[in-house]
Amino acid sequence: MLIQARFPQDHNALRTLFLGYIEALCAAMPEDRAAITAKYNPDNVSDWLVKFSEIHCPPHGCLLIHWENDQPLGCGMLREFEPGIAEIQRPFISEHARGRGLARQISLALMDHARAVGFHTIRLDTARPLTGAIALYRSLGFKERSPYHNLTPQMDHFIVYFERPL
């Protein structure tokens, strides 16, 4: 079941998911662990969660958690990037829950939310080694595009950017 995150009630669930997200990135790109943990320092997860509660909140933002039997299995975030343009951020599915279509379900729900609040375009970025994520985004109609931000110069060598109309 997909539910909008509640703060502070879902802090522990989001902490677990975000630490899993960081570790999954590091496992997929061990040679880039330093760059990943420089951006997402595991010791600062609580600070990130405060930031998420601010930028991924309704009406324009959204932070969804997929719950099953009181277990958080995955999450995805949406924020306003600029007027009319939304950005999906940090979709993550726990390793034991992958292959069940949850990433597609979360992505579609975030796109529906973006469309419902008036965005006309949606963007996202992901790491090149995450071929499953890239295949998912392409299947959802996203097209590769030029970089739309330079927030992570230490990661530019492995980031691929996508966009699609809503």
Number of C-alpha atoms within 10 A of each C-alpha: 13 18 12 17 22 14 14 11 9 14 16 13 18 25 16 15 22 24 15 18 21 20 17 17 19 17 12 14 17 13 10 17 16 13 17 20 15 13 15 16 15 17 10 9 17 15 10 16 18 13 11 19 18 13 17 22 19 15 12 18 24 25 27 24 27 22 15 11 7 9 10 21 23 28 29 25 24 30 24 20 19 10 10 14 20 27 23 23 19 17 25 25 25 17 12 8 13 13 10 10 11 21 22 16 15 23 22 13 17 26 22 13 19 27 18 13 13 14 22 15 19 24 22 22 22 19 18 16 14 16 11 11 18 21 11 15 22 15 11 14 13 19 15 17 14 9 13 13 11 9 9 13 11 14 15 13 11 13 15 18 19 21 22 18 14 16
